[in-house]
């Protein structure tokens, strides 16, 4: 499937507005973060989708990890791996309604993709 929205020019000045409730929620999350309990609940609820395992962070070979002598490198790798898994879960959560929308296309679906 080819999505028009992926082909927009990088210098496009189009900046559509989203629902105010979504904008407020994202602003709060981006400025204040999400507490650990809620974050874990969301990560469990929106696990990586079955047919897109590449959203998971690659795991480092255990022997390589043991060979790393600098503890800071191990911590950084672990942090980045968890961050990538969280991003994968977020994309998975967005993919579910998108999949529903494109599985049953309508005129409304086409106009959403083109805008």
C-alpha positions as CSV (number, residue, x, y, z in Angstrom):
1,X,0.0,0.0,0.0
2,X,1.4,3.4,-1.0
3,X,0.5,6.2,1.4
4,X,0.3,9.7,0.0
5,X,1.2,11.1,3.5
6,X,4.6,9.5,3.4
7,X,5.5,11.4,0.2
8,X,5.0,14.9,1.4
9,X,7.8,17.3,0.6
10,X,10.0,18.0,3.6
11,X,9.6,21.7,3.1
12,X,5.8,21.5,3.1
13,X,4.2,24.4,5.1
14,X,1.1,22.4,5.6
15,X,0.5,22.0,9.4
16,X,-2.9,20.5,10.0
17,X,-4.5,20.9,13.4
18,X,-5.5,17.9,15.4
19,X,-8.3,17.4,17.9
20,X,-7.8,19.7,20.9
21,X,-8.0,16.8,23.4
22,X,-5.3,14.9,21.6
23,X,-3.1,18.0,21.4
24,X,-3.5,18.7,25.2
25,X,-2.8,15.0,26.1
26,X,0.4,14.9,24.0
27,X,1.5,18.3,25.4
28,X,1.1,17.0,28.9
29,X,2.9,13.7,28.1
30,X,5.8,15.5,26.4
31,X,6.2,18.2,29.1
32,X,5.5,16.1,32.3
33,X,6.1,12.6,31.2
34,X,4.2,9.5,32.2
35,X,4.6,7.9,35.7
36,X,6.1,4.4,35.7
37,X,2.9,2.6,36.6
38,X,0.9,4.1,33.7
39,X,3.8,3.7,31.3
40,X,4.1,0.0,32.1
41,X,0.3,-0.5,31.8
42,X,0.4,1.1,28.3
43,X,3.4,-0.9,27.3
44,X,1.6,-4.1,28.3
45,X,-1.7,-3.0,26.6
46,X,0.0,-2.0,23.3
47,X,2.6,-4.7,22.7
48,X,4.4,-4.9,19.4
49,X,2.2,-6.0,16.6
50,X,2.7,-9.6,15.4
51,X,3.8,-8.9,11.8
52,X,6.1,-6.1,12.5
53,X,8.7,-7.4,15.0
54,X,11.3,-5.0,13.6
55,X,9.7,-2.4,15.9
56,X,11.5,-4.2,18.8
57,X,14.9,-3.1,19.7
58,X,17.6,-5.6,18.6
59,X,19.1,-7.5,21.5
60,X,22.8,-7.3,21.9
61,X,24.6,-10.7,22.0
62,X,25.2,-11.6,25.7
63,X,28.9,-12.3,25.0
64,X,29.4,-8.9,23.5
65,X,27.6,-7.3,26.4
66,X,29.8,-9.1,28.9
67,X,32.9,-8.0,27.0
68,X,31.9,-4.4,27.3
69,X,34.1,-3.2,30.2
70,X,32.6,0.2,30.6
71,X,29.4,0.1,32.7
72,X,28.2,3.3,31.2
73,X,28.1,1.7,27.8
74,X,25.9,-1.1,29.1
75,X,23.6,1.3,30.8
76,X,23.3,3.5,27.7
77,X,22.6,0.5,25.5
78,X,19.9,-0.7,28.0
79,X,18.3,2.7,28.1
80,X,18.3,3.1,24.3
81,X,16.9,-0.4,23.9
82,X,14.0,0.3,26.3
83,X,13.4,3.6,24.6
84,X,13.2,1.9,21.2
85,X,10.8,-0.7,22.6
86,X,8.6,2.1,24.0
87,X,8.6,3.8,20.6
88,X,7.7,0.5,19.0
89,X,4.8,0.1,21.3
90,X,3.6,3.6,20.5
91,X,3.7,2.9,16.8
92,X,1.9,-0.4,17.4
93,X,-0.8,1.5,19.2
94,X,-1.2,3.9,16.3
95,X,-1.1,1.1,13.8
96,X,-4.3,-0.6,15.1
97,X,-6.7,2.2,14.2
98,X,-4.8,2.9,11.0
99,X,-5.2,-0.8,10.0
100,X,-8.9,-0.7,10.7
101,X,-9.2,2.5,8.7
102,X,-7.3,1.0,5.7
103,X,-8.9,-2.4,5.9
104,X,-12.3,-0.8,5.2
105,X,-11.4,2.2,3.0
106,X,-14.0,4.8,2.4
107,X,-14.1,8.3,0.9
108,X,-13.3,9.7,4.3
109,X,-10.2,7.4,4.5
110,X,-8.9,8.7,1.2
111,X,-9.4,12.3,2.2
112,X,-7.5,11.7,5.5
113,X,-4.5,10.3,3.7
114,X,-4.4,13.0,1.1
115,X,-4.6,15.8,3.7
